[in-house]
């Protein structure tokens, strides 16, 4: 008969590990399956590789791998399959069928109801309520783990509704202990305002652990602050016959090929609003400390301590300034962010649309003014991601065009933090376009060069070959050149660029006060100073400037 490997995430709670082991033994003792092992992908022993290795050593070449998780979040969708793929590499010829997550399921709902009723009965016996207190006066706060996967969070809400239907509770409200809203205190406050006087907090967890302990602590803290409320906390589902029955049911489904995975709202397959960063994201296995590969690689985050899903960083180009010129993907990531580290030139209007609980970190670099050091920015990105948060580094323009974006990517990669880059519309191309100037045009300009002007010609740190640039015939776009444009123009003319070459300064491109200031190359320094051209401004020079369709105006 096909062997079964029950795969748990892992916990630092000794009680949780014991409950997992007891469930594996309970399933094994049923005798319905010929061979059963259990293992964890991280945090606790035994590691998954030992469980699979034991089954292979006993002659199994085909297995059912059952994720012992309640919802289809990242662990069940990515981490466990990635770990099983590694086991297939270790054991050539090994095949496996993957079971689906455990919930929602009536067996679990009945177990939750029993835990809630036990909490009520325990309080009754203590004399705090008349014996036989019924469900009609009881409000339930169903608290799940919380995830960066919207599908998983939606399943917790579904379970809350299914618990309410037909069981006679006054109401059931879902909430989360990590990574998702509403929080435990927020749910309890909502129920209090709805008139609740007796609340049972029901952890939607299989076994004991750090997060269920946190639910108990936060519930106790809320109860202490509201002595008029009767707040009780139910036990986790735990090792029980109902859970063993469900494991056997999921095993039979996998053998029969009837696993009915929900892919319609899977954020790893379908673009869900606010979760664009997940689509097609590569999956990799966790590295268990007792796995032989564990010493070769480290996640580089503090996942074990905070008990959350993994944090991540997205370096997002916000575009040239207007709020509506950010990319669709960039906006989706911003909407899903827990922390936004924002540049001075990023679209500031987008910050007003963030959720109230989003932390905004000002990483402005103001010329000759307040400035956050790059090292401090890198550290902020890494530390927040390691705390399990979704971090967006919102930059102006494109993060890889004079934006130090790759320095931040390198810092995240060195720390083992997952990082993605979302390109943005660079002002180098957007400012000329918004002023009516094409940077290339058939028969006029076949090349365009984007140059940083923050260092003047002759500066020992400048990497620009100004002489070669002067000999070029195409378009030159200068960024960060407000203070150096006069010196740049002189050097370009000195090395062969025609003095009458048309130049256009575009200030505040795309914003309501955008303006364009035209001049000849030999006059642009004086004209820019006289007209008060200030940053952010882009200078475009070359024959294409004469093609402007909007007519440059001072």
N, C-alpha and C positions, 0 to 999 in steps of 0.2 A: 504494500500500500504506500502511496505517496506520503513522504514525511512532511511534518509541519514545523516551521520555525516561526515562533511568535516574536515579533520585533518590537521592542519598546524604545522610547527615546532615551531614557535614563534620568536619574535623579540623584541628588546628594542626600536625600532622606533615607535613612536606614529602614524606616517603617515602609516607605514606598517600595524599596527594593524587595523587602520581605513579602509584601502583598503581591508584587509581580511574580515572585518565585512560587508563592502559594497558588496563584492562578494557573501557572504552567503545570504544577503538580496536580491540580484539580482536573485540568483538561486531560493530562496524561492518565490519570486514574479512571477516567470514564471508560477507557478501553475502546472508544469509537475510532481512534486513529492509531495506527501501528507504531508510530514513532514521533515523539514531540520533544522539541528543545526550545529554549527561549534565550534571547540575548539583547543587549542594548547597543545603540549606535554611538553613545558617548556617556560619560559621567559615571557609570556604574558597571560593575561586573555581574555576570560574564559579558564580554564583548560579543557582538554578533558573529565575528569570525570564528570564535570558539564553538558557538552553537551550530553554525553551518558545518564547520570542520568535523564535529562529532557525528552529525548525520551522514556526511560523506564517508567518514571512516567506517560507518556501519552499512555501507553499500548503497546509499541513496544517490541517485543521479538526477532525480526529479523531485522538486519540493514545492510546497505552497508556502509563500512568505506572506504572513498576515501582519499588517501594521496595526499595532495595538494603540490606536489613536481614535479620538472621538470625532474629529472633524478632518476634512480633507485640506489641510494647510500644507505649509512647506515641508514639514517632516515627512508626511505621508506621500506628497506628490513628488518630491525631489530627493530628499536626503536618503530615505530608505532604499528607493530604487537604485540610487547611485551606489550605495553601499553593497547592494546585492550584485550590481554589475561588477564591482571589484572582486566579489567572491567568485563570480564566474571566471574571471581572469585567473584567479588562484587555483580553481578546480576546473580545468578544461573538460568540456562535455556536460557540465552541470546546467540544468535548465530549471526554471521556476515559473509558477503562476502566481500572480500578485493579487491578493485579496483587497477588498475595498475597506475604507474606514468603518468603524463600528456603528456610528450614529448618523442621523437620528434613527431610533428603533424602539418599538413598543416595550421590549424587554428592559431597556435602559430607563424608559419613562416610568415603568412600574417600580424599578429599583429606586429611582429618584423620589417617587411618591412615598415609598416605604421609609426612606431616610428622612423626608420632611415630616411624616407622621410620627416617626420615632423622636424627632426633636420636640414636637408638640407634646407627646406623651411623657417625655422626660421632664419637661417643665411642669406638666400637670401633677406628676408624682411629687415634685418638689414643693407643691402647694402654691405655686404662683398663678395658677389658673384653676377654675373649677374642673373637676374630673370630666373627661370626655369633651374637652374643647374641640369644636368642629372646625372643618376647613373653611366654612363660609366666612369666618371672621379673620382668616389668615391671608396675608399678602406674602408672596414669595419673590425673592430676588434671586434669579438664576444667574450665577456668575461663572462665565467660561474663562478659558485661558487668555483669549485675545490674540490677534494675529495681524500680520500685514497682508493677509489674504482675505479679500472681501467675501468670498464664497464660504470660508470657514466661519466668519463672524455671522453671516446670514443664517447658517445652520443653527447656531446657538439661539438666535431669535426665533427660528422655527420651532425648536424644542420648547422654548418658553410658551409659545402659543399652544402647542400640543399638550403641554402640562395643564394649561388653563382650561382647555376645552373638556367639558364633561366631568371634571374632578371637583368642581365646586369651590375652588379657592376664590377669594375676593379679587385677585388679580395676580398675574405673573409678569415680572419685568426682567428683561435680559440686561446683563452688564458684563464687564470684563475686568480682570485684575492686571492686565498688562497690554500695552500697545494699541488698544482700541478703546473707544468711548461707547457708552458712559462708564465711568469708574464705579467702584463699590460705593463710596460716599455719595456720588451723584445719584445712583439708583435709590439708595436709602432715603436721600432727601426728597426725591420725586415721590416716593411712596408715602413719606410723612406728609407732604403737601396734599396728597390725594386723600388723606384722612386715615391712613393706616395707624393702628395702635398695636398690632401684633405682626411682626415680620419674621419669616424664616429665611435666612440666607442659605441657599442650596448651592454648594460648589459643584459645577459640572466638570468633575475630574474623576478619573478612574482610581487613582491611588494617592496616598499621602505625598506631600512634597513641600518645597519652599513656597510655591504660589498658593496652595490651599492654606498654609500657615499664615500667609499674608492676608488672605481673606478673613480669617478668624481675627487677626489683630486689628484690621481696619473696621470690622464690624463691631468689635468691642469698644474701639475708640469712639465710633459714632454713637453707640448705645450710652456710653458714659456722658457724652455731651447732650444727650436727649433722654433724661431719666423717665420721661413720661411714656417712652416707647418700650415695648417688650420685643427685644431683638434676640433671636436664637440662631445658631448656626448648625446646620445638619452635617452629617458625616459625608465623606466622599463615597462613591459607589462601592469601591473596594472589591476584594476577592469574594465572589459569591456564585451561586449556581446559575443565576440569570446571565452573568457575564460569561461563564463557561459555555452556556447554551448558545450564546451569540457567537462566540469564537467558533464553535462547531458548525454553526449555520454559515458563517462566512467562509469557512474551509470548504464546505460542500458546494457553495456558490462558485468558488474559484476552480474546483475540480470540474464542475459542469460548464465552465465558461460563461456563467451568468453573473458577472460582477457589477454590471450597471453603474459604471462610473459616471459622475456628472461632469461632462466637459463643456456644457453650454455656457457656464459662467466661471470657467477656470481662467484665472488671471494669467496663467502661464501660456495659454493658447489664444485667448480672446482679449482684445483691448478693452479693459474696463476703465471707466473714468476714474482718474486718480491713481491708477496702478500700471501706467504704461511701461514702467521700467521692468516689469516682470515678464512681458511677452518674449518668449523664446530664450529666457535667461538660462545659460548652461547650469546644470546641476552637478554637484560634486559631493562625495561622501564626507561625513564627519570623520575625524581622526580620533579614535578611541585610545586612551592612554595605555590600555593593555593590548592594543593591536600592534603587530610588528611594524606597521608603517607610522605609528603614532609619533615616533621621535624624528621623523623626516620632515614633518610639516606641522605647522600650527596655524590655527585660524587667525591668531593675532587680535582677538577681541575678548571681552570679558563676559562671554556668553554664560559661562558656568556660574557666575556670581549673580547675575541679574535675572536669570531664568526666562529671558525674553527670546523671541525670534531674533534672527541676526539683523543688526543695523546695516546701513549702506549709505553711500555717498553718491549723489548725482551732481556732476559739474555741468551746470546748465547755462547756455548762452541766452541772455534775455533779449538780445536784439539791440537796435540803435537808440532806443529810448521810449517810443510809444508803447503803451501797455499791450496793444493788440498786434505787435510784430514779433512776439515770442512764438516759438513753434508750438504745435498742438501737443507734442510729447512733453516739451518743457513745461507747459501749463499744467498738464496732467500730473507730472511729478511734483510741481509746486503745490497743487491742491492736496496731495497726499502727504506732504512733508510734516515732520514733527519739529524740525529745526531748519531755519533758513539763515544762511550766512551770506549777507548781501553786500555788494559793492556800491560805491557812490554813484556810478553811472548805470547801474541796473535800473530797469523800469520800476520806479518807486510806487507807482499807482497799484501795482500788483500786490503790494504788501497789505493794502486795505482789504483785500478779499480773502486773506488767510483766516483759518479758524482761530477763535480767540485763544486757544491753548497752545498755539504754535510759538516757539521761542525764536525771536528774531535777533540775530547777532550782527551788529554793525561793523563791517570790515572795511570801512571807507579808507581810502588813501587820498587825502586832500592835499593838493600841491601847497607846500609851505604851511600846512595845517595839520590837524589831527591825523594820525596814521596808525593802523594796526599792522604790526610787523608780520611778514609772511610766515615766519616760524610759528607765531601765535595763531594765525589762521589755520595752518596745517594741523596744529595740535587740537584746535577746536573741532575740526572736521573729524579727526580720528577719535577723539574722546567721546563725542556725542554718538558716533556710529558704534563704538564699542559698548556704549550703554544701551544698545538695541534700538536706536532711533533712526528714522529715515531723514537723512540730512540732504538738503539741496544747497549747493553753493551757487547762488544766483549772481551771474556776472553780466556786465554790459557787453553788447556785441557778441562776438564769438569767443569762447574761452581759450581757443588756440591761436588767436590773432592778438599778440601783444597783451595777453591777459593773464600770463603766468598759470594758465590752466593746467599745463602738463606738470608743473612743479607740484601742484596739489594732487594730481593723479598719482605721481610718483610717491608722494608721502603716504597716501592711502594704501597703495600697493605694497610699500615696504612694511606697513603695519598690519598687513593681512586683511584690510578692510575692503569689501566689495565696492567697486567704483565704476561708474559709467559716465560717458561724456555725451552730452546732447548739444550738437552744433547750434549756433545762433546766427542771425543775420548780422554781418559785420558792418559797422558804420563806414568802413573803407569802400564798400560798394553801395550801401544804402544811402549815405549822405549825397553823393553825386546824383544817384537816381532820383531821390526826392527833390533835388534842385533842378531836375530836368537834363542832367548831363549823363550820356552813356559813356562808360569808361572804355568801351571798345566800340568801333563802328566800321562797317565795311568800307574799305578804301581810305580810311582815316587813321585808325589805330588798331593794330593787331596784337598789342601786348599792353599789359598794365602791371605796374610795379607798386607794391604797397610798402611804405617805408616808415619806420619810427623816427620821429624828429625830436625825441626828448633829449638827445645829446647833439650838440652842434657839430658841424664839420671841424675836424682837428682835435676833438676831444679824445684822449688816449683810450677810452673805453668804447668808442664808437666802432661798430663792425661794418658800417656802410661804405661802399666804394663810391664816393660821390663823383669822382671823375668819370667812372664808367657809366654812372647814372646820367650824367650830363650828355654823354654821347648817344644815349638811347633816343629813339624817335617816338616811342609810344607814350602812354599816359603814366603819370606819376601821381600817386595818392599819398599824402603826408598826414600821419596821425600824430597827435601830441606835439605839434610844432608851433603852437602859438608864440612861445617865447623865442623860437629859433628860426622862424621863417625868413627873416631878413638875411641872416648869415647863410642859410641854405641857398636862397636865391642867388646871392653873390657868388658862391662857389660854383653853382650850376652854370651861371653865365661865364665865369672864369674858364671853365673847362669845355665850353662850346655850345651850351644851350642858348638859343636865340633870346635876346632881351625882350623882344615883343611877344614871346610865348604867352598865351592867355592863361590866367590863373583865376580860380574861383574859390573863395573861402565860404564854407557852409557851416553856420553856427546853429546849434540846437536842432539838428536835423530831425524832422518828423514831429516836433513839438509845436504847440501853437505859436510860439515866438521865433520859429525858424526864420533865418534871414541869410541872404547870399550877398557877398561883397566881391565884385569883380576887380581885376587889376592886371597890368602887365607883370611879367616876371621881375623886371627891374624896378617895379614900383610897389610890389606886394607888401614888402616889409613896412614901408612908410604908410601905405593905405590901411593895412590891418591895424597899425597903432593908432592912426587918426580916427578910424571908425570904431575903435574899442572892441575889436574882435577878441573874444575870450573863450576859454574852454567850456564845454566840449565843442571843438571846431575841427573840420576836416578841410585840407587844402588839396584841390585837384588841379593839375596843370597839364597842358598839352593841347593839341588842335581840337580835341573833342569838346573842349569848353565852348568853342564857338558854335556848337550844335545845340546848345541849351534851348529847350522848347518853352520854358517858362519865363525866360528873360531874367537874368540875374539882377537882383536889386539890392541896394544897400539898405 
